[in-house]
Amino acid sequence: MTRLRPRTAGLAVAAALALTGCSATNPITTMGEYEASDGAGTTLGDVRVLNMLVVTESLDAPGVLTGALSNRSKQDEEVTLTVGDSEPVTVDVPALGSVLIGADSAPAGYTTTDVPIAAVAARPGGMTTLTIATGANGTVDLQIPVLDGTLPEYAALLPGATPTPESTQDASEPQPEEIGPIED
């Protein structure tokens, strides 16, 4: 019986080391920066480019860029955004502030701006290039997704679309259940 206890204790220690070793050899995903939504992002100096994507109905149709720019410096930053071959748009991002792109409204402390695209040179489901440029930190090209209005959260962003209650409802709000006729 006394020999069994050291073996059991040894197995317990080995199991504990094996199970805790996973976090030592694998990085914890939530500790790093990542895009938690459909868009793509990058960092250019003190400017963070977040969740950028294009919404359009079809190839060569008008579209809109949506996402956010965040400035972590204590000085205002001019950011130039160019989607594919479209006309460049300059966005002023305030010091220690953020700009929501393609949003109808914003919480206090945020500003909004629109970046319309005359003709998107990619089909929904594809990718297009977003060129981001700042005076202090150069230029970077970012591949971003092109989506259509199939998902309700993007339908209201389509050029000429009018928001519907379904497209503007917060996904965290409980949805009313549809109840059909009761059959006996």
Residue pairs with C-beta under 8 A, 6 or more apart in sequence:
33 41
33 43
35 41
35 50
35 51
36 51
37 51
38 51
38 53
38 145
38 147
39 50
39 51
39 52
39 53
39 66
39 67
39 144
39 145
40 51
40 52
40 53
40 130
40 142
40 143
40 144
40 145
41 48
41 49
41 50
41 51
41 52
41 67
41 142
42 48
42 49
42 132
42 140
42 142
43 49
44 79
44 132
44 134
44 137
44 138
44 140
45 73
45 134
45 136
45 137
46 71
46 72
46 73
46 77
46 137
47 69
47 70
47 71
47 72
47 73
47 77
47 79
47 93
47 132
47 134
47 137
48 69
48 70
48 71
48 72
49 67
49 68
49 69
49 130
49 132
49 142
50 67
50 68
50 69
50 70
51 66
51 67
51 68
52 65
52 66
52 67
52 101
52 130
52 142
52 144
53 65
53 66
53 67
53 144
53 145
53 146
53 147
54 63
54 64
54 65
54 66
54 83
54 117
54 120
54 122
54 128
54 144
54 145
54 146
54 147
55 63
55 64
55 66
55 102
55 146
55 147
55 148
55 149
55 154
55 157
55 158
56 62
56 63
56 64
56 117
56 120
56 124
56 146
56 147
56 148
56 158
56 159
57 124
57 148
57 149
57 158
58 123
58 124
58 148
59 120
59 121
59 122
59 123
60 119
60 120
60 121
61 119
61 120
61 159
62 116
62 117
62 118
62 119
62 120
62 159
62 160
63 83
63 116
63 117
63 119
63 120
63 146
63 159
64 102
64 114
64 115
64 116
64 117
64 157
64 158
64 159
65 81
65 83
65 101
65 102
65 115
65 116
65 117
65 130
66 101
66 102
66 103
66 157
67 101
67 102
68 98
68 99
68 100
68 101
69 79
69 91
69 93
69 98
69 99
69 101
70 93
70 97
70 98
71 77
71 93
71 94
71 95
71 96
71 97
71 98
72 96
73 95
73 96
74 95
74 96
75 95
76 92
76 93
76 94
76 95
77 92
77 93
77 95
77 134
77 135
77 136
78 90
78 91
78 92
78 93
78 134
78 135
79 90
79 91
79 93
79 132
79 133
79 134
80 88
80 89
80 90
80 91
80 131
80 132
80 133
80 134
81 88
81 89
81 90
81 91
81 101
81 115
81 130
81 131
81 132
82 88
82 89
82 130
82 131
82 133
83 115
83 117
83 120
83 128
83 129
83 130
83 131
83 144
84 117
84 120
84 121
84 122
84 128
84 129
85 121
86 117
86 118
86 119
87 118
88 131
88 133
89 115
91 99
91 101
91 113
91 115
92 99
93 99
94 111
97 109
97 110
97 111
98 109
98 110
98 111
99 110
99 111
99 112
99 113
100 106
100 110
100 111
100 112
100 113
101 112
101 113
101 114
101 115
102 112
102 114
102 115
102 157
103 112
104 112
104 156
104 163
105 112
106 112
116 159
120 128
120 146
121 128
122 128
122 146
123 146
124 146
124 147
124 148
124 150
125 146
125 147
125 148
126 145
126 146
127 143
127 144
127 145
127 146
128 143
128 144
128 146
129 141
129 142
129 143
129 144
130 141
130 142
130 143
130 144
131 139
131 140
131 141
131 142
132 139
132 140
132 141
132 142
133 139
133 140
147 154
148 154
148 158
149 155
149 157
149 158
149 161
152 164
152 166
152 167
152 169
153 167
153 171
154 167
155 161
155 164
155 166
155 167
156 162
156 163
156 164
156 167
156 168
161 167
169 175
